[in-house]
Each structure stands twice: as structure tokens, then as C-alpha cells.
Amino acid sequence: MKVLLINGSPRANGNTQLALSEVAKVLNQEGVQTEIIHIGKGPSQGCIACGWCGREGKCTFNDDVYYRIWRTVKDGIDGLIIGTPVYYGGPNGSLCALLDRVFYSMGRDLEYLPAASIAVCRRGGAVGATERLNRYFALMKMPIVSSQYWNIAYGQTPGQAAQDAEGMQTMRTLGQNMAWLIKRLDVQKEGHPAAEQREWTNFVR
């Protein structure tokens, strides 16, 4: 069993990493392997709807971060957790640009896998940020894993989130809940429910 965690902060060792590491620690204790991929500070190309991924199986913009995520997903994961700092009440824009490409090009590999989003903020906007990330999961029929509270932690300067006792407990509970679910929901082995042929309807006639 393995869970991929994506650190959507430009800071490699900031509060988002701290929150994700708290979840990963519990997952490891529960016998679940983890890998954290940091998106970094470089520019993040958004999707241009070129259709290349539909023909070739991967995005035409084969940058290092995208390829690392693509390779990890293709090797097989059992769950996904995405963490972000809060910018203007939403996730980091570079993260969303990357995720548009990830979910558009490998959505079928992610279908039905348990998933969760985490947001870290100074004061407000975290719930809106997690709701934005959860839309990726909902579109891919991924069960969204909850905790004892919304999956948020508070902190401004790097390391400050460690002082948020409730936030860190929320992360640990999330790790426990994620481990519990993936042990009982073996998507790789048991598959998923049969689905109707997808209907595509536009409102322009």
C-alpha cells in the first residue's frame, strides 16, 4: 500500500510540508508507504487542451515535477493527499495549473482512489482552498477522506503550524482514517463499480 502526498507550496520545508509529514508519519506507522513530491518554485505550465495526453498517455509538457507524479501514479498508488498554502482564499495557483494537467492526463489511473486535501493558512481561507482541491477528486469519483475537523492547520512562519495542537491532531486523524479506508478498499485488486457509458452534453444547441 502506498499514498502519494503532493506539497503544493513553493517552500520545501514550510508549514504545508510539516502538515503533510504529520499525516505521512501516521500512515507509515499503519504500514502504508508514503512519498512526498514537492512542486518547487519553478514556473508551472497550465493545460492548453491540446489533446496530446489523450493520444500519447501523458502531458505534452513533460516537466520534471509532472513526470515524477506521472511515474509514481503509473507505478501504482492506493491513495492521494494534496497540500497547499492559502493564497487569496484558494490554493497556490502553480499547484492548480499542475493539477489540471495531472487529472486531465491520468484521471483514469486515479479513479476511485481515496483522496484528501490539506490547507495551511495564517488565519482564513483554508476551507475554500480545500473545497477547490476536492473538486478534482469528486470529478474522478474518488472517495474524499475526512478527519475530526476540516483538514486545515494554522501557521505563518515556517514551523509555526507545529504549535497548532488541534491542527496537528487533525492531520494525525486524517492519516489514521486514510490508512483504515485503503486497507478496506483495495481498488487495484477489486476494481470499481460498473459505470454507464459517459454522456457528454453541451448547453449550446
C-alpha positions as CSV (number, residue, x, y, z in Angstrom):
1,M,0.0,0.0,0.0
2,K,1.3,3.5,-0.9
3,V,0.0,7.0,-0.6
4,L,1.3,9.9,-2.7
5,L,1.4,13.3,-1.0
6,I,1.9,16.4,-3.1
7,N,3.3,19.5,-1.4
8,G,1.8,22.4,-3.3
9,S,3.8,25.1,-1.5
10,P,6.8,26.9,-3.0
11,R,8.5,26.4,0.3
12,A,10.0,22.9,0.6
13,N,10.1,22.9,4.4
14,G,7.3,25.2,5.4
15,N,4.1,24.6,7.2
16,T,2.5,22.6,4.3
17,Q,5.4,20.1,4.4
18,L,5.0,20.0,8.2
19,A,1.3,19.1,8.0
20,L,1.9,16.5,5.2
21,S,4.7,14.9,7.2
22,E,2.4,14.6,10.2
23,V,-0.1,12.6,8.1
24,A,2.7,10.6,6.5
25,K,4.1,9.6,9.9
26,V,0.8,8.0,10.9
27,L,0.4,6.3,7.6
28,N,3.9,4.8,8.0
29,Q,3.0,3.6,11.5
30,E,0.0,1.9,10.0
31,G,2.1,0.1,7.5
32,V,1.4,2.3,4.5
33,Q,4.3,3.6,2.4
34,T,4.4,7.3,1.5
35,E,6.1,9.5,-0.9
36,I,6.0,13.3,-0.8
37,I,6.6,15.2,-4.0
38,H,7.3,19.0,-3.7
39,I,6.2,21.1,-6.7
40,G,9.0,23.6,-6.1
41,K,9.4,27.3,-7.0
42,G,9.7,26.9,-10.8
43,P,7.0,28.0,-13.3
44,S,4.1,25.6,-13.7
45,Q,2.6,25.3,-17.1
46,G,-1.2,25.1,-17.3
47,C,-3.2,22.8,-19.5
48,I,-3.7,24.1,-23.1
49,A,-6.3,21.5,-24.1
50,C,-4.2,20.2,-27.0
51,G,-5.3,16.6,-26.6
52,W,-1.8,15.2,-26.7
53,C,-2.3,13.3,-23.4
54,G,-5.4,11.5,-24.9
55,R,-3.2,10.2,-27.8
56,E,0.1,9.6,-26.0
57,G,-0.9,8.9,-22.4
58,K,1.0,11.8,-20.8
59,C,1.1,15.6,-21.0
60,T,2.9,17.2,-23.8
61,F,4.7,19.4,-21.2
62,N,6.8,16.7,-19.7
63,D,8.5,18.8,-16.9
64,D,10.2,17.2,-14.0
65,V,7.5,17.6,-11.4
66,Y,4.8,16.4,-13.7
67,Y,6.8,13.4,-14.7
68,R,7.6,12.4,-11.1
69,I,3.9,12.4,-10.3
70,W,3.1,10.6,-13.5
71,R,5.7,7.9,-12.8
72,T,4.6,7.4,-9.2
73,V,0.9,7.1,-10.2
74,K,1.7,4.7,-13.0
75,D,3.8,2.6,-10.6
76,G,0.7,2.2,-8.5
77,I,-0.7,4.1,-5.5
78,D,-3.6,3.4,-3.2
79,G,-4.3,7.0,-2.1
80,L,-3.6,10.6,-2.8
81,I,-3.2,13.7,-0.5
82,I,-2.6,17.2,-1.8
83,G,-1.5,20.0,0.5
84,T,-1.4,23.7,-0.2
85,P,-0.8,27.1,1.4
86,V,-3.7,29.5,1.1
87,Y,-3.4,32.4,-1.4
88,Y,-6.4,34.8,-1.6
89,G,-8.7,32.2,-0.1
90,G,-7.6,29.4,-2.6
91,P,-4.8,27.0,-3.3
92,N,-1.5,28.0,-4.8
93,G,-2.1,28.9,-8.5
94,S,1.0,26.9,-9.6
95,L,-0.4,23.9,-7.9
96,C,-3.7,24.2,-9.7
97,A,-2.0,24.6,-13.0
98,L,-0.1,21.4,-12.4
99,L,-3.2,19.5,-11.1
100,D,-5.2,20.5,-14.2
101,R,-2.7,18.6,-16.3
102,V,-2.3,15.7,-13.8
103,F,-6.0,15.0,-13.6
104,Y,-6.7,15.5,-17.3
105,S,-4.0,13.2,-18.4
106,M,-4.1,10.5,-15.8
107,G,-7.6,10.7,-14.3
108,R,-8.4,7.1,-15.2
109,D,-5.4,6.0,-13.0
110,L,-6.8,8.0,-10.1
111,E,-10.5,6.9,-10.3
112,Y,-11.9,5.6,-7.0
113,L,-8.7,6.0,-5.0
114,P,-9.2,7.6,-1.6
115,A,-8.0,11.2,-1.5
116,A,-7.8,14.2,0.8
117,S,-6.8,17.8,0.6
118,I,-5.0,19.8,3.3
119,A,-4.7,23.6,3.6
120,V,-2.4,25.7,5.8
121,C,-3.2,29.4,6.4
122,R,-2.3,32.3,8.6
123,R,-5.9,33.0,9.5
124,G,-8.6,32.4,7.0
125,G,-9.5,30.9,3.5
126,A,-8.4,27.3,4.2
127,V,-11.9,25.8,3.8
128,G,-12.3,27.4,0.4
129,A,-8.9,26.1,-0.6
130,T,-9.7,22.5,0.3
131,E,-13.0,22.7,-1.4
132,R,-11.3,23.8,-4.6
133,L,-8.9,20.8,-4.4
134,N,-11.7,18.4,-3.6
135,R,-13.4,19.2,-6.9
136,Y,-10.6,17.3,-8.6
137,F,-11.4,14.2,-6.5
138,A,-15.1,14.5,-7.0
139,L,-14.8,14.6,-10.8
140,M,-12.8,11.4,-10.7
141,K,-15.2,9.5,-8.3
142,M,-12.5,9.5,-5.6
143,P,-13.8,8.9,-2.0
144,I,-12.8,12.0,-0.1
145,V,-11.2,11.2,3.3
146,S,-12.2,13.3,6.3
147,S,-10.7,13.9,9.7
148,Q,-12.1,15.1,13.1
149,Y,-12.3,18.6,11.7
150,W,-11.7,20.3,8.3
151,N,-8.2,19.3,7.1
152,I,-6.5,22.6,8.0
153,A,-3.7,23.9,10.1
154,Y,-2.6,27.4,11.1
155,G,0.8,28.9,10.8
156,Q,2.5,31.8,9.1
157,T,6.3,31.5,9.5
158,P,7.9,28.1,8.7
159,G,7.4,25.6,11.5
160,Q,4.7,27.6,13.3
161,A,2.0,25.1,12.4
162,A,3.6,22.7,14.9
163,Q,2.2,24.9,17.6
164,D,-1.3,24.3,16.4
165,A,-2.1,21.3,18.6
166,E,-5.6,20.8,17.1
167,G,-4.3,21.1,13.6
168,M,-1.6,18.5,14.1
169,Q,-4.1,16.2,15.7
170,T,-6.4,16.7,12.7
171,M,-3.5,15.6,10.5
172,R,-2.8,12.5,12.5
173,T,-6.5,11.6,12.5
174,L,-6.6,12.1,8.7
175,G,-3.6,9.6,8.4
176,Q,-5.5,7.1,10.5
177,N,-8.7,7.4,8.5
178,M,-6.8,7.2,5.2
179,A,-5.0,4.0,6.3
180,W,-8.2,2.5,7.6
181,L,-10.0,3.2,4.3
182,I,-7.4,2.0,1.9
183,K,-7.0,-1.3,3.8
184,R,-10.6,-1.9,3.3
185,L,-11.0,-0.5,-0.2
186,D,-8.5,-2.3,-2.5
187,V,-9.2,-0.6,-5.8
188,Q,-6.2,-2.1,-7.5
189,K,-7.4,-5.6,-6.6
190,E,-11.2,-5.4,-6.6
191,G,-11.8,-2.8,-9.3
192,H,-14.7,-0.4,-9.0
193,P,-18.4,-0.3,-9.8
194,A,-19.6,-0.7,-13.4
195,A,-20.4,2.6,-14.9
196,E,-22.8,3.6,-17.7
197,Q,-21.4,4.9,-20.9
198,R,-20.4,8.5,-20.3
199,E,-22.8,11.1,-21.7
200,W,-21.4,14.4,-22.9
201,T,-24.0,17.2,-23.1
202,N,-23.4,20.8,-24.0
203,F,-26.0,23.5,-23.5
204,V,-25.3,25.0,-26.9
205,R,-27.8,23.6,-29.5
